Amino acid sequence: MIPISDDNPAKRPAIVTWTIVALCVAVWLWELALGREMNAALLVFGFTPAALFAAHAPPHGFIDVPPAATIATSMFVHGGWLHLGGNMLYLWIFGNNVEDAMGHGRFALFYLLCGTAAALTLAYMNPASQLPMIGASGAISGVLAAYVLLYPRARVTVVVPLGIIFYPLAIGAVWVVGLWFVMQLLSAWIVDPAQPGIAWWAHVGGFVAGLVLAPLLKSRDVPLFG
């Protein structure tokens, strides 16, 4: 099922959320403009656990980025239109309310910390990996965790594919996000982290970080489980 909207309007403009979306789109357009050098850019700006632990030298010839800095740069590069579109859709739907509950500065910090936790979780699970992790999904996993802590009873409209028909359905956020997290956890448990593909453990790490950080960074007047 694919979320397309919620019934939870924000009180303030989601400046940070919009800025992150704009940056990710701008970086993706820059990637496309690189042509054949796009893969080299992903190797440099993606987060590679083995490079962080000095298991192998970072790639050269495009631009050198310190391995620790790639934890941040990897959150803004994507590998395809669907990769970018899916991440930005989730951020667009859920990020504005979390930003509203935290304020702009604390939400920016929260987003970066969740993305960092996601990268470090992946590195812990497979420290010798030379596969670069790219995308905003680890940080967005933290946003989903904060959303379900703050607004579990919000209604999220999802589309459920039934053959060639996409059926819209309004479901409580706790079920939408809960089912999503169970799928991430099961996939992380089953799939070999050394294989190319989705960084499931990064999603799990970002989500757990969101559960821990959201109560600490939310505004005092915003209750949990509202």
Secondary structure, DSSP 8 states (H G I E B T S, - for coil): -EEEEES---SS--HHHHHHHHHHHHHHHHHHHHGGGHHHHHHHHSB-HHHHTTSS----SS----GGGHHHHGGG--SSHHHHHHHHHHHHHHHHHHHHHH-HHHHHHHHHHHHHHHHHHHHHH-TT--S-B-SSHHHHHHHHHHHHHH-TT-EEEEEEEETTEEEEEEEEHHHHHHHHHHHHHHHHHHS-TTSSS--HHHHHHHHHHHHHHHHHHS-TTS-TT-
